[in-house]
């Protein structure tokens, strides 16, 4: 897990919980490689980088707070997993 800025102990613990949550949403066959928090002008951006098969992918969520960005990230992971799976079905490598 990496962070773009220095985190308090509470923030670091919450990112650990987000890491575990993302692993659950990614499901079998995916390995979470990195989770980072970035400050934006409007709040927070969370980026999850994960490995699916032989490819690395990223999903991101942006919100006014870490909690809001986490909620968006969860939805984005689900959407991206469907999108990546469909892309493999119609245009496999």
Secondary structure as a PSIPRED ss2 file (coil, helix, strand):
# PSIPRED VFORMAT (PSIPRED V4.0)

   1 X C   1.000  0.000  0.000
   2 X C   1.000  0.000  0.000
   3 X C   1.000  0.000  0.000
   4 X C   1.000  0.000  0.000
   5 X C   1.000  0.000  0.000
   6 X C   1.000  0.000  0.000
   7 X C   1.000  0.000  0.000
   8 X C   1.000  0.000  0.000
   9 X H   0.000  1.000  0.000
  10 X H   0.000  1.000  0.000
  11 X H   0.000  1.000  0.000
  12 X H   0.000  1.000  0.000
  13 X H   0.000  1.000  0.000
  14 X H   0.000  1.000  0.000
  15 X H   0.000  1.000  0.000
  16 X H   0.000  1.000  0.000
  17 X H   0.000  1.000  0.000
  18 X H   0.000  1.000  0.000
  19 X H   0.000  1.000  0.000
  20 X H   0.000  1.000  0.000
  21 X H   0.000  1.000  0.000
  22 X H   0.000  1.000  0.000
  23 X H   0.000  1.000  0.000
  24 X H   0.000  1.000  0.000
  25 X H   0.000  1.000  0.000
  26 X H   0.000  1.000  0.000
  27 X C   1.000  0.000  0.000
  28 X C   1.000  0.000  0.000
  29 X C   1.000  0.000  0.000
  30 X E   0.000  0.000  1.000
  31 X E   0.000  0.000  1.000
  32 X E   0.000  0.000  1.000
  33 X E   0.000  0.000  1.000
  34 X E   0.000  0.000  1.000
  35 X E   0.000  0.000  1.000
  36 X E   0.000  0.000  1.000
  37 X E   0.000  0.000  1.000
  38 X E   0.000  0.000  1.000
  39 X E   0.000  0.000  1.000
  40 X E   0.000  0.000  1.000
  41 X C   1.000  0.000  0.000
  42 X C   1.000  0.000  0.000
  43 X E   0.000  0.000  1.000
  44 X E   0.000  0.000  1.000
  45 X E   0.000  0.000  1.000
  46 X E   0.000  0.000  1.000
  47 X E   0.000  0.000  1.000
  48 X E   0.000  0.000  1.000
  49 X E   0.000  0.000  1.000
  50 X E   0.000  0.000  1.000
  51 X E   0.000  0.000  1.000
  52 X E   0.000  0.000  1.000
  53 X C   1.000  0.000  0.000
  54 X C   1.000  0.000  0.000
  55 X E   0.000  0.000  1.000
  56 X E   0.000  0.000  1.000
  57 X E   0.000  0.000  1.000
  58 X E   0.000  0.000  1.000
  59 X E   0.000  0.000  1.000
  60 X E   0.000  0.000  1.000
  61 X E   0.000  0.000  1.000
  62 X E   0.000  0.000  1.000
  63 X E   0.000  0.000  1.000
  64 X C   1.000  0.000  0.000
  65 X C   1.000  0.000  0.000
  66 X H   0.000  1.000  0.000
  67 X H   0.000  1.000  0.000
  68 X H   0.000  1.000  0.000
  69 X H   0.000  1.000  0.000
  70 X H   0.000  1.000  0.000
  71 X H   0.000  1.000  0.000
  72 X H   0.000  1.000  0.000
  73 X H   0.000  1.000  0.000
  74 X H   0.000  1.000  0.000
  75 X H   0.000  1.000  0.000
  76 X H   0.000  1.000  0.000
  77 X H   0.000  1.000  0.000
  78 X H   0.000  1.000  0.000
  79 X H   0.000  1.000  0.000
  80 X H   0.000  1.000  0.000
  81 X H   0.000  1.000  0.000
  82 X H   0.000  1.000  0.000
  83 X H   0.000  1.000  0.000
  84 X H   0.000  1.000  0.000
  85 X H   0.000  1.000  0.000
  86 X H   0.000  1.000  0.000
  87 X H   0.000  1.000  0.000
  88 X H   0.000  1.000  0.000
  89 X H   0.000  1.000  0.000
  90 X H   0.000  1.000  0.000
  91 X C   1.000  0.000  0.000
  92 X C   1.000  0.000  0.000
  93 X C   1.000  0.000  0.000
